[in-house]
Amino acid sequence: MCALNTQDQGLITFSQQDYLPILIESFLIDRRSQGLSPDTIELYTKKLQYFMKYCDRQALTQV
């Protein structure tokens, strides 16, 4: 998971395994904050879940 590295003035570092899920969740949070419809958010969520599964199968951790 992510760890706060206090020796780097509060920089948050992520392992490669955390990068993609956090990026996707940040995208979804941003879209919710923009007031997109629940159906649109659901569509994005499903599409991104498929993408995550593909990345897992390909051993991709960063895009």
Biopython code that builds the backbone (N, CA, C, O; Angstrom):
import numpy as np
from Bio.PDB.StructureBuilder import StructureBuilder

atoms = [
    (1, "MET", "N", (0.839, -1.173, 0.000)),
    (1, "MET", "CA", (0.000, 0.000, 0.000)),
    (1, "MET", "C", (0.885, 1.237, 0.000)),
    (1, "MET", "O", (2.105, 1.109, -0.093)),
    (2, "CYS", "N", (0.322, 2.402, 0.098)),
    (2, "CYS", "CA", (1.138, 3.605, 0.082)),
    (2, "CYS", "C", (1.698, 3.862, 1.478)),
    (2, "CYS", "O", (1.107, 3.490, 2.492)),
    (3, "ALA", "N", (2.841, 4.502, 1.490)),
    (3, "ALA", "CA", (3.483, 4.800, 2.755)),
    (3, "ALA", "C", (3.910, 6.255, 2.750)),
    (3, "ALA", "O", (4.422, 6.755, 1.748)),
    (4, "LEU", "N", (3.703, 6.929, 3.857)),
    (4, "LEU", "CA", (4.135, 8.300, 3.983)),
    (4, "LEU", "C", (5.595, 8.302, 4.395)),
    (4, "LEU", "O", (5.959, 7.766, 5.442)),
    (5, "ASN", "N", (6.418, 8.901, 3.571)),
    (5, "ASN", "CA", (7.841, 8.978, 3.858)),
    (5, "ASN", "C", (8.113, 10.336, 4.485)),
    (5, "ASN", "O", (8.232, 11.333, 3.774)),
    (6, "THR", "N", (8.213, 10.386, 5.811)),
    (6, "THR", "CA", (8.348, 11.651, 6.511)),
    (6, "THR", "C", (9.725, 12.274, 6.329)),
    (6, "THR", "O", (9.886, 13.471, 6.571)),
    (7, "GLN", "N", (10.705, 11.514, 5.916)),
    (7, "GLN", "CA", (12.034, 12.070, 5.709)),
    (7, "GLN", "C", (12.102, 12.876, 4.415)),
    (7, "GLN", "O", (13.057, 13.629, 4.224)),
    (8, "ASP", "N", (11.144, 12.747, 3.540)),
    (8, "ASP", "CA", (11.111, 13.477, 2.283)),
    (8, "ASP", "C", (10.113, 14.625, 2.335)),
    (8, "ASP", "O", (9.441, 14.902, 1.341)),
    (9, "GLN", "N", (10.006, 15.287, 3.463)),
    (9, "GLN", "CA", (9.139, 16.447, 3.641)),
    (9, "GLN", "C", (7.681, 16.148, 3.306)),
    (9, "GLN", "O", (7.000, 16.973, 2.697)),
    (10, "GLY", "N", (7.209, 14.991, 3.696)),
    (10, "GLY", "CA", (5.802, 14.664, 3.526)),
    (10, "GLY", "C", (5.427, 14.113, 2.167)),
    (10, "GLY", "O", (4.240, 14.030, 1.852)),
    (11, "LEU", "N", (6.393, 13.735, 1.354)),
    (11, "LEU", "CA", (6.064, 13.144, 0.068)),
    (11, "LEU", "C", (5.479, 11.760, 0.271)),
    (11, "LEU", "O", (5.952, 10.993, 1.110)),
    (12, "ILE", "N", (4.471, 11.451, -0.482)),
    (12, "ILE", "CA", (3.865, 10.131, -0.403)),
    (12, "ILE", "C", (4.423, 9.290, -1.538)),
    (12, "ILE", "O", (4.384, 9.685, -2.703)),
    (13, "THR", "N", (4.938, 8.129, -1.181)),
    (13, "THR", "CA", (5.476, 7.242, -2.201)),
    (13, "THR", "C", (4.585, 6.019, -2.320)),
    (13, "THR", "O", (4.035, 5.533, -1.332)),
    (14, "PHE", "N", (4.454, 5.535, -3.530)),
    (14, "PHE", "CA", (3.611, 4.389, -3.809)),
    (14, "PHE", "C", (4.454, 3.282, -4.413)),
    (14, "PHE", "O", (5.393, 3.539, -5.165)),
    (15, "SER", "N", (4.111, 2.060, -4.079)),
    (15, "SER", "CA", (4.752, 0.949, -4.757)),
    (15, "SER", "C", (4.142, 0.831, -6.144)),
    (15, "SER", "O", (3.077, 1.394, -6.399)),
    (16, "GLN", "N", (4.791, 0.116, -7.033)),
    (16, "GLN", "CA", (4.261, -0.049, -8.378)),
    (16, "GLN", "C", (2.912, -0.753, -8.362)),
    (16, "GLN", "O", (2.079, -0.505, -9.233)),
    (17, "GLN", "N", (2.685, -1.619, -7.396)),
    (17, "GLN", "CA", (1.407, -2.327, -7.318)),
    (17, "GLN", "C", (0.259, -1.386, -6.966)),
    (17, "GLN", "O", (-0.891, -1.653, -7.317)),
    (18, "ASP", "N", (0.559, -0.296, -6.279)),
    (18, "ASP", "CA", (-0.479, 0.649, -5.854)),
    (18, "ASP", "C", (-0.790, 1.700, -6.899)),
    (18, "ASP", "O", (-1.867, 2.296, -6.876)),
    (19, "TYR", "N", (0.124, 1.934, -7.803)),
    (19, "TYR", "CA", (0.030, 3.077, -8.705)),
    (19, "TYR", "C", (-1.252, 3.081, -9.538)),
    (19, "TYR", "O", (-2.001, 4.058, -9.513)),
    (20, "LEU", "N", (-1.504, 2.034, -10.252)),
    (20, "LEU", "CA", (-2.649, 2.003, -11.154)),
    (20, "LEU", "C", (-3.992, 2.064, -10.422)),
    (20, "LEU", "O", (-4.850, 2.850, -10.823)),
    (21, "PRO", "N", (-4.213, 1.278, -9.376)),
    (21, "PRO", "CA", (-5.495, 1.388, -8.662)),
    (21, "PRO", "C", (-5.731, 2.784, -8.075)),
    (21, "PRO", "O", (-6.862, 3.270, -8.071)),
    (22, "ILE", "N", (-4.686, 3.420, -7.587)),
    (22, "ILE", "CA", (-4.834, 4.767, -7.025)),
    (22, "ILE", "C", (-5.133, 5.768, -8.123)),
    (22, "ILE", "O", (-5.952, 6.668, -7.940)),
    (23, "LEU", "N", (-4.479, 5.620, -9.257)),
    (23, "LEU", "CA", (-4.736, 6.498, -10.393)),
    (23, "LEU", "C", (-6.184, 6.376, -10.862)),
    (23, "LEU", "O", (-6.837, 7.382, -11.142)),
    (24, "ILE", "N", (-6.672, 5.169, -10.946)),
    (24, "ILE", "CA", (-8.054, 4.933, -11.377)),
    (24, "ILE", "C", (-9.039, 5.503, -10.364)),
    (24, "ILE", "O", (-10.008, 6.162, -10.741)),
    (25, "GLU", "N", (-8.798, 5.255, -9.095)),
    (25, "GLU", "CA", (-9.705, 5.774, -8.064)),
    (25, "GLU", "C", (-9.695, 7.295, -8.055)),
    (25, "GLU", "O", (-10.741, 7.917, -7.868)),
    (26, "SER", "N", (-8.544, 7.895, -8.252)),
    (26, "SER", "CA", (-8.461, 9.357, -8.321)),
    (26, "SER", "C", (-9.265, 9.895, -9.499)),
    (26, "SER", "O", (-9.947, 10.914, -9.381)),
    (27, "PHE", "N", (-9.184, 9.214, -10.621)),
    (27, "PHE", "CA", (-9.965, 9.602, -11.797)),
    (27, "PHE", "C", (-11.465, 9.558, -11.477)),
    (27, "PHE", "O", (-12.202, 10.491, -11.797)),
    (28, "LEU", "N", (-11.902, 8.476, -10.849)),
    (28, "LEU", "CA", (-13.331, 8.339, -10.528)),
    (28, "LEU", "C", (-13.784, 9.395, -9.521)),
    (28, "LEU", "O", (-14.880, 9.940, -9.647)),
    (29, "ILE", "N", (-12.961, 9.682, -8.540)),
    (29, "ILE", "CA", (-13.292, 10.727, -7.561)),
    (29, "ILE", "C", (-13.430, 12.072, -8.258)),
    (29, "ILE", "O", (-14.351, 12.837, -7.971)),
    (30, "ASP", "N", (-12.515, 12.355, -9.170)),
    (30, "ASP", "CA", (-12.575, 13.607, -9.916)),
    (30, "ASP", "C", (-13.868, 13.704, -10.719)),
    (30, "ASP", "O", (-14.507, 14.756, -10.747)),
    (31, "ARG", "N", (-14.251, 12.621, -11.363)),
    (31, "ARG", "CA", (-15.474, 12.635, -12.170)),
    (31, "ARG", "C", (-16.712, 12.803, -11.297)),
    (31, "ARG", "O", (-17.659, 13.489, -11.682)),
    (32, "ARG", "N", (-16.705, 12.175, -10.115)),
    (32, "ARG", "CA", (-17.846, 12.369, -9.194)),
    (32, "ARG", "C", (-17.931, 13.835, -8.761)),
    (32, "ARG", "O", (-19.015, 14.414, -8.690)),
    (33, "SER", "N", (-16.757, 14.425, -8.470)),
    (33, "SER", "CA", (-16.739, 15.819, -8.006)),
    (33, "SER", "C", (-17.188, 16.777, -9.104)),
    (33, "SER", "O", (-17.624, 17.890, -8.808)),
    (34, "GLN", "N", (-17.089, 16.363, -10.364)),
    (34, "GLN", "CA", (-17.560, 17.188, -11.475)),
    (34, "GLN", "C", (-19.067, 17.066, -11.685)),
    (34, "GLN", "O", (-19.646, 17.748, -12.530)),
    (35, "GLY", "N", (-19.689, 16.188, -10.903)),
    (35, "GLY", "CA", (-21.137, 16.055, -10.956)),
    (35, "GLY", "C", (-21.654, 15.186, -12.087)),
    (35, "GLY", "O", (-22.806, 15.324, -12.498)),
    (36, "LEU", "N", (-20.808, 14.286, -12.598)),
    (36, "LEU", "CA", (-21.279, 13.384, -13.649)),
    (36, "LEU", "C", (-22.375, 12.475, -13.097)),
    (36, "LEU", "O", (-22.436, 12.220, -11.894)),
    (37, "SER", "N", (-23.219, 12.002, -13.968)),
    (37, "SER", "CA", (-24.346, 11.168, -13.532)),
    (37, "SER", "C", (-23.852, 9.837, -12.966)),
    (37, "SER", "O", (-22.791, 9.349, -13.357)),
    (38, "PRO", "N", (-24.612, 9.258, -12.055)),
    (38, "PRO", "CA", (-24.239, 7.948, -11.505)),
    (38, "PRO", "C", (-24.069, 6.879, -12.592)),
    (38, "PRO", "O", (-23.212, 6.003, -12.473)),
    (39, "ASP", "N", (-24.874, 6.951, -13.634)),
    (39, "ASP", "CA", (-24.740, 5.977, -14.722)),
    (39, "ASP", "C", (-23.400, 6.126, -15.437)),
    (39, "ASP", "O", (-22.783, 5.127, -15.807)),
    (40, "THR", "N", (-22.948, 7.354, -15.634)),
    (40, "THR", "CA", (-21.657, 7.584, -16.268)),
    (40, "THR", "C", (-20.531, 7.072, -15.383)),
    (40, "THR", "O", (-19.595, 6.439, -15.871)),
    (41, "ILE", "N", (-20.617, 7.340, -14.099)),
    (41, "ILE", "CA", (-19.605, 6.857, -13.152)),
    (41, "ILE", "C", (-19.575, 5.334, -13.158)),
    (41, "ILE", "O", (-18.500, 4.734, -13.141)),
    (42, "GLU", "N", (-20.735, 4.714, -13.183)),
    (42, "GLU", "CA", (-20.809, 3.254, -13.225)),
    (42, "GLU", "C", (-20.161, 2.706, -14.503)),
    (42, "GLU", "O", (-19.440, 1.710, -14.462)),
    (43, "LEU", "N", (-20.420, 3.356, -15.619)),
    (43, "LEU", "CA", (-19.813, 2.940, -16.883)),
    (43, "LEU", "C", (-18.291, 3.046, -16.811)),
    (43, "LEU", "O", (-17.578, 2.114, -17.182)),
    (44, "TYR", "N", (-17.800, 4.190, -16.330)),
    (44, "TYR", "CA", (-16.353, 4.359, -16.177)),
    (44, "TYR", "C", (-15.771, 3.285, -15.254)),
    (44, "TYR", "O", (-14.719, 2.713, -15.540)),
    (45, "THR", "N", (-16.457, 3.022, -14.161)),
    (45, "THR", "CA", (-15.974, 2.042, -13.193)),
    (45, "THR", "C", (-15.851, 0.663, -13.832)),
    (45, "THR", "O", (-14.836, -0.014, -13.667)),
    (46, "LYS", "N", (-16.880, 0.251, -14.558)),
    (46, "LYS", "CA", (-16.846, -1.071, -15.213)),
    (46, "LYS", "C", (-15.734, -1.144, -16.251)),
    (46, "LYS", "O", (-14.988, -2.123, -16.293)),
    (47, "LYS", "N", (-15.618, -0.125, -17.081)),
    (47, "LYS", "CA", (-14.576, -0.116, -18.112)),
    (47, "LYS", "C", (-13.184, -0.146, -17.492)),
    (47, "LYS", "O", (-12.291, -0.841, -17.978)),
    (48, "LEU", "N", (-13.009, 0.612, -16.416)),
    (48, "LEU", "CA", (-11.693, 0.652, -15.770)),
    (48, "LEU", "C", (-11.383, -0.645, -15.027)),
    (48, "LEU", "O", (-10.216, -1.016, -14.898)),
    (49, "GLN", "N", (-12.402, -1.334, -14.540)),
    (49, "GLN", "CA", (-12.183, -2.654, -13.925)),
    (49, "GLN", "C", (-11.685, -3.641, -14.973)),
    (49, "GLN", "O", (-10.772, -4.423, -14.707)),
    (50, "TYR", "N", (-12.275, -3.609, -16.156)),
    (50, "TYR", "CA", (-11.800, -4.461, -17.249)),
    (50, "TYR", "C", (-10.353, -4.122, -17.608)),
    (50, "TYR", "O", (-9.529, -5.009, -17.831)),
    (51, "PHE", "N", (-10.066, -2.828, -17.657)),
    (51, "PHE", "CA", (-8.714, -2.391, -17.972)),
    (51, "PHE", "C", (-7.718, -2.863, -16.915)),
    (51, "PHE", "O", (-6.619, -3.309, -17.246)),
    (52, "MET", "N", (-8.107, -2.764, -15.642)),
    (52, "MET", "CA", (-7.236, -3.228, -14.549)),
    (52, "MET", "C", (-6.964, -4.721, -14.668)),
    (52, "MET", "O", (-5.830, -5.160, -14.478)),
    (53, "LYS", "N", (-7.985, -5.499, -14.978)),
    (53, "LYS", "CA", (-7.802, -6.940, -15.141)),
    (53, "LYS", "C", (-6.845, -7.231, -16.282)),
    (53, "LYS", "O", (-5.991, -8.111, -16.176)),
    (54, "TYR", "N", (-6.988, -6.485, -17.381)),
    (54, "TYR", "CA", (-6.079, -6.646, -18.511)),
    (54, "TYR", "C", (-4.641, -6.326, -18.075)),
    (54, "TYR", "O", (-3.712, -7.078, -18.369)),
    (55, "CYS", "N", (-4.477, -5.221, -17.384)),
    (55, "CYS", "CA", (-3.138, -4.842, -16.916)),
    (55, "CYS", "C", (-2.552, -5.891, -15.982)),
    (55, "CYS", "O", (-1.360, -6.188, -16.054)),
    (56, "ASP", "N", (-3.373, -6.451, -15.112)),
    (56, "ASP", "CA", (-2.919, -7.509, -14.206)),
    (56, "ASP", "C", (-2.435, -8.722, -15.001)),
    (56, "ASP", "O", (-1.388, -9.290, -14.694)),
    (57, "ARG", "N", (-3.193, -9.115, -16.015)),
    (57, "ARG", "CA", (-2.799, -10.267, -16.835)),
    (57, "ARG", "C", (-1.506, -10.014, -17.599)),
    (57, "ARG", "O", (-0.731, -10.937, -17.851)),
    (58, "GLN", "N", (-1.281, -8.760, -17.963)),
    (58, "GLN", "CA", (-0.081, -8.389, -18.714)),
    (58, "GLN", "C", (1.069, -7.977, -17.800)),
    (58, "GLN", "O", (2.150, -7.632, -18.277)),
    (59, "ALA", "N", (0.841, -8.011, -16.505)),
    (59, "ALA", "CA", (1.826, -7.597, -15.491)),
    (59, "ALA", "C", (2.231, -6.122, -15.647)),
    (59, "ALA", "O", (3.371, -5.747, -15.374)),
    (60, "LEU", "N", (1.270, -5.293, -16.092)),
    (60, "LEU", "CA", (1.511, -3.866, -16.199)),
    (60, "LEU", "C", (1.119, -3.201, -14.891)),
    (60, "LEU", "O", (0.039, -3.459, -14.360)),
    (61, "THR", "N", (1.983, -2.353, -14.376)),
    (61, "THR", "CA", (1.673, -1.668, -13.132)),
    (61, "THR", "C", (1.645, -0.163, -13.295)),
    (61, "THR", "O", (1.146, 0.542, -12.417)),
    (62, "GLN", "N", (2.171, 0.347, -14.402)),
    (62, "GLN", "CA", (2.156, 1.790, -14.658)),
    (62, "GLN", "C", (1.785, 2.032, -16.110)),
    (62, "GLN", "O", (2.127, 1.255, -17.001)),
    (63, "VAL", "N", (1.081, 3.125, -16.319)),
    (63, "VAL", "CA", (0.713, 3.520, -17.686)),
    (63, "VAL", "C", (1.164, 4.937, -17.935)),
    (63, "VAL", "O", (0.955, 5.469, -19.025)),
]
sb = StructureBuilder()
sb.init_structure("model")
sb.init_model(0)
sb.init_chain("A")
sb.init_seg("    ")
for serial, (resi, resn, name, xyz) in enumerate(atoms, 1):
    if name == "N":
        sb.init_residue(resn, " ", resi, " ")
    sb.init_atom(name, np.array(xyz, "f"), 0.0, 1.0, " ", f" {name:<3s}", serial, name[0])
structure = sb.get_structure()
